[in-house]
Amino acid sequence: MKQTNYHLFDFMDFDPSLQKDEALWKAYAPSKIQERNGDIVVTIPYQKQLLQEEMAPDNHAAQLSYELIVRAYRPDIIRLFTTMVGDEMVESDEMLSMAQEVKRLPLRLVGCDIIATDKGEDGASNDKKIATIDLSKPLTDHWSDLLPAPQPAPFITFYPDGDEAKGIALSDDHFSPPRYDALPLGFCSVGSQSPVRTERATVSFRCEADECFAGTGERFRKMDLSGQTFQLKNQDGQGVNNRRCYKNIPFYLSSRMYGCFYHTGDYCKLSLADHSTRSVQFLNDRATLDVFLIGGKTPEEILRGYRMLTGFPPMLPLWSFGIWMSRMTYFSAEEVNGICQRLRDEHYPCDVIHLDTGWFRTDWLCEWKFNPTRFPNPKEFIRHLADNGFKVSLWQLPYIAAGAEQIDEAQSNHYISESPDSAKDSGTSGASNFSTLDYAGTIDFTYDKATQWYKYSLLKPLLDMGVKCIKTDFGENIHMDHTYHGSTPERLNNLYALYYQKAAYEVTKEMTGDGIVWARAAWAGCQRYPLHWGGDSESSWAGMAGSLKGGLHFGLSGFAFWSHDVPGFHSTPDFMNSPIHPDVYVRWTQFGVFSSHMRYHGTCKREPWHYPCIAPVVKQWWKLRYALIPYIIKQSQLCTQSGYPLLRALLIHHPKDRQAWHIDDEYYFGTEFLVCPVMNSQNRRDIYLPEGLWVNFFTGERLEGGRWYYGVEVPLEQMPVFVRPDAKIQVYPDPVDSTDDMDLSKAVTIEISEEFKGFRL
């Protein structure tokens, strides 16, 4: 897109040449307000604009009116719904999974105020104002007719938690009446025939000059996202240092203490004080807007409100919190057994061995069956590993290749997407970056029979053998030139990850008792099917920093659990073959220890003995990981019942600290640990400690917070980790080879008292 001087046109994807038969429609002041079944229904007229650069009403075109439904829920949630295409307002679908605590509150009009009534347990009614509709005319002091008067607009301000000091107002944002930067509500129409064909609806809210934003998915960007515009369209991220994103979540958190969830699976766009610094703008490709405004006094309360709408993450099995060992890829049972035996012989604690793309008869040719030559007895192979304390995880993807054993069955039963005759020779958007295979179709999870086939014909035989986890790789791309049973590819693309991961999670839990997947793509609601990892990061400081940024924003998007490839997925400059720098390996290991889950994976050797100069240091950090598992389990359980992620941006605990909204290289790990990874070869970093007293977990040194410590030297074998005085940390006292050796009742508690002199690795 070539940027023009008409930023509203740019944001609305409007043709700047004005050659298309399209029109922009602007919302005017409400023509009617009424109560209906406990909702407030506001009738909004829309005026067509002239097809020209300067916005002006086309007064020859009749206005079109659409209803804006305002609905309130306990706790502290307001919903705005309007559609120009006749969509239904639902309270349960793929994304919405409302908790029992979410209750509709009846609304009534009192003058121009919208009042919600909540009956307490004692039967008493509690009223709060949740919105104001300003119908007064703007004040003027007439002086000139040089420019036209502003067009009417709906001036509505919302108060999700009743706090009128932080109202969220629709934004009628313009420099001059002909020069609009944002519309409070609006849409585009295509074609001149009646009835009008509508598309691309927008809603905008005012923002403050110093307002900060976070969330929106696994965003590989700075902590404060203000001044940026994002296309919410899942795609292969191709690393963790660019705008592409595996996991887009249509939710943001504001420093003014509200959250906004746009309930849609469609392609959409979000501008956070970018096209205009006065506005947050949202554009949906479909002419329906379904917006949840979530109030709260803290980020955790707001994130909990979001989870109450879209679902809470379930607890993961104990073994998953141990170390996972993998690379791209192991090719035989002999190779895997040798690695696992060495892990045990040298007492590197480890719980999971992951087999990536090489366990099939042909690398990358996903057929959900072991290569009979290289894995001659897979059931016995898996049983032997289990006896030695190893769980098996298997890679696969949701595409069927033209040469796969299942291709005829999949095509004849319509289990995969189907190519129209006109597209038989077109490219496949589902193909891997690393394979030249022709992926003939995407498994169609909009078709119940295809979902059952995937669960019980493809995955169940593997789970019956003893496999414990399926890596649901890819899923952010589907075949866009194909047809699907229940959706167009454009409307399915973002939601596909949710269907895909749900199927794998459900059958895994049913067959093994442990609900878990290892997933890359995500959309709103996928937090119900953990866990997710950060994709194909570069094995470099930039890759490590980008991974952490993505994980912090992901945790601010409703997800509790998140991992990353230690020590990065691919090498540079030779993607597959450049060796990993030992200091990157160590520093990324330290970061991994203080992460939700810890997996080694990548394009070349990942086992620590291949790096003998640092292997003893790595082993010490692995042992620390296992010592911390009692703490990690306790904190994970808290995360499944609250709004907390395990990996937390500082702003979650310090929302009023302006510094915290800009720090993306430190984080809380659970409630107690403040972690400061080192991400450079200089073995030094600047450290910010929030207000209060802090204790270095490894040395016992006490430091005052509310300030920066610049240029702190950190030897390679160390990492700055801080706790508060009087903190209590549960640890496992004995060395183990896997979580199978653990009896969590034996955990002991470390008290950070005056006598605490540091925890020794």
Stockholm file with secondary structure:
# STOCKHOLM 1.0

chainA/1-761         MKQTNYHLFDFMDFDPSLQKDEALWKAYAPSKIQERNGDIVVTIPYQKQLLQEEMAPDNHAAQLSYELIVRAYRPDIIRLFTTMVGDEMVESDEMLSMAQEVKRLPLRLVGCDIIATDKGEDGASNDKKIATIDLSKPLTDHWSDLLPAPQPAPFITFYPDGDEAKGIALSDDHFSPPRYDALPLGFCSVGSQSPVRTERATVSFRCEADECFAGTGERFRKMDLSGQTFQLKNQDGQGVNNRRCYKNIPFYLSSRMYGCFYHTGDYCKLSLADHSTRSVQFLNDRATLDVFLIGGKTPEEILRGYRMLTGFPPMLPLWSFGIWMSRMTYFSAEEVNGICQRLRDEHYPCDVIHLDTGWFRTDWLCEWKFNPTRFPNPKEFIRHLADNGFKVSLWQLPYIAAGAEQIDEAQSNHYISESPDSAKDSGTSGASNFSTLDYAGTIDFTYDKATQWYKYSLLKPLLDMGVKCIKTDFGENIHMDHTYHGSTPERLNNLYALYYQKAAYEVTKEMTGDGIVWARAAWAGCQRYPLHWGGDSESSWAGMAGSLKGGLHFGLSGFAFWSHDVPGFHSTPDFMNSPIHPDVYVRWTQFGVFSSHMRYHGTCKREPWHYPCIAPVVKQWWKLRYALIPYIIKQSQLCTQSGYPLLRALLIHHPKDRQAWHIDDEYYFGTEFLVCPVMNSQNRRDIYLPEGLWVNFFTGERLEGGRWYYGVEVPLEQMPVFVRPDAKIQVYPDPVDSTDDMDLSKAVTIEISEEFKGFRL
#=GR chainA/1-761 SS CCCCSCHHHHHTTCCTTCCSSEEEEEECSCSEEEEETTEEEEEEEEEEBCSSSSCCBCTTSCCEEEEEEEEEEETTEEEEEEESSCCCCCSBSSSCBCCTTCEEECEEEETTEEEEEEECTTSCEEEEEEEEEECSCCCCCCCCCSSCCCCCCCEEEECTTSCGGGCEEBCCEEEETTEEEECSEEEEEECSSSSCEEEEEEEEEECCTTCCEEEEESCCSCSCCTTEEEEECCCCCCSSSSSCCSBEEEEEEETTTEEEEECCCSCEEEEESSSCTTEEEEEESSSEEEEEEEECSSHHHHHHHHHHHHCCCCCCCGGGGSEEECCSCCCCHHHHHHHHHHHHHTTCCCCEEEECTTSSSSTTCCCSSCCTTTSSCHHHHHHHHHHTTCEEEEEECSEEETTSTTHHHHHHTTCBCBCCGGGTTSCCTTCCTTCCCCEEEEBCTTSHHHHHHIIIIIIHHHHHHTCCEEEECCCSCCCTTSBCSSSCHHHHTTTHHHHHHHHHHHHHHHHHSCCCCEESCBCTTGGGSCCEECCSCBSSHHHHHHHHHHHHHHHTTTCCCEECEETCSBCSSSTTTSCCCHHHHHHHHHHHHTSSSEEECCSSCCSGGGSTTTHHHHHHHHHHHHHTHHHHHHHHHHHTTSSCCSEECHHHHCTTCGGGGGCCSCEEETTTEEECCCCSTTSEEEEEECSSEEEETTTCCEEECSEEEEEEECCTTCCCEEECTTCEEEECCSCCSSGGGCCGGGCEEEECCTTCCCCCC
#=GC SS_cons         CCCCSCHHHHHTTCCTTCCSSEEEEEECSCSEEEEETTEEEEEEEEEEBCSSSSCCBCTTSCCEEEEEEEEEEETTEEEEEEESSCCCCCSBSSSCBCCTTCEEECEEEETTEEEEEEECTTSCEEEEEEEEEECSCCCCCCCCCSSCCCCCCCEEEECTTSCGGGCEEBCCEEEETTEEEECSEEEEEECSSSSCEEEEEEEEEECCTTCCEEEEESCCSCSCCTTEEEEECCCCCCSSSSSCCSBEEEEEEETTTEEEEECCCSCEEEEESSSCTTEEEEEESSSEEEEEEEECSSHHHHHHHHHHHHCCCCCCCGGGGSEEECCSCCCCHHHHHHHHHHHHHTTCCCCEEEECTTSSSSTTCCCSSCCTTTSSCHHHHHHHHHHTTCEEEEEECSEEETTSTTHHHHHHTTCBCBCCGGGTTSCCTTCCTTCCCCEEEEBCTTSHHHHHHIIIIIIHHHHHHTCCEEEECCCSCCCTTSBCSSSCHHHHTTTHHHHHHHHHHHHHHHHHSCCCCEESCBCTTGGGSCCEECCSCBSSHHHHHHHHHHHHHHHTTTCCCEECEETCSBCSSSTTTSCCCHHHHHHHHHHHHTSSSEEECCSSCCSGGGSTTTHHHHHHHHHHHHHTHHHHHHHHHHHTTSSCCSEECHHHHCTTCGGGGGCCSCEEETTTEEECCCCSTTSEEEEEECSSEEEETTTCCEEECSEEEEEEECCTTCCCEEECTTCEEEECCSCCSSGGGCCGGGCEEEECCTTCCCCCC
//
